[in-house]
């Protein structure tokens, strides 16, 4: 439910309404507007009609709205205006298209610093790189782990680019709070509910990737776990879904971008690297993502993709990434955005 307080309502009445929400068994989430305050009451759907009647009788309450979607805090019914997530002063979801670039895996100091320098020169705003790697085979490269996080920090110090890197376990949250700027939840962990709950308790922005077989409603409910925990800084990422098609690694579902934009206020970015699995398709799908309304892109870039320890086949070389950035500016302008 959404409890809309009257314009100019006193702090005492707002606090009394908040306490009533808690008394009824709901968790209150406050939105302080310029003219009025809104309280989102999140909890068990049973008995909501009676709770609505009770809250409507509270002094200072203008109206109570029942949210129809199963995801409450992520819904546009809860927050009609778009959310822009701020990372070190850089907005994701604002007027500017955000570009996150870097290698799939952090492999060495020389590799990550070279790639970070090159993507920064080309115009990227964030550096991506995997220190912990979820791999299908237990014999594949699993990442440098904490050493990889330290190398990312060194690359950030050299370039000023905020770090986006993937977490796999709730037990590592403290490490990622210490080292990263944006914590990425990969497709395999999108429904790792213990991890999502843990990330709801931190203040670091979370980049949440859609699962291989996750429906849009399920995806938004995964975001809801983080939002319900108190972390409002969630960025959604469409990265392709698994279909019958074998010509590409995944099927990049660009339908999801406008559909999500119609349902949620959260920013939406697209990963054309995982979405296609082949470097030659990354550029056209990146342009298509901007054209259909994406707020940003996450693109894999490697200085020697033929020697990469993971996902070299879908990684752009730095010079190809620079070319793509130049081409994307025209698409961003046509979409009424900047790059």
Secondary structure, DSSP 8 states (H G I E B T S, - for coil): -EEEE-TT--HHHHHHHHHHHHHTT-EEEEEE-SS-EEEEEES-STTHHHHHHHHHTSTTEEEEE---SS--TTBTTT--S---EEETTEEESSSB-EEEEE-SB---HHHHHHHHHHHHHHT-SEEE-BSS---SSTTS----THHHHHHHHHHHHHH--EEEEEE--GGGHHHHHHH-SEEEE-GGGTT-HHHHHHHTTS-SEEEEE--TT--HHHHHHHHHHHHHTT---EEEEE--B--S--SSSSB--THHHHHHHHHB-SEEEE-HHHHHSSHHHHHHHHHHHHHTT-SEEEEEB-TTGGG-SS-GGG-B-HHHHHHHHHHHHHHHHHTT-B-
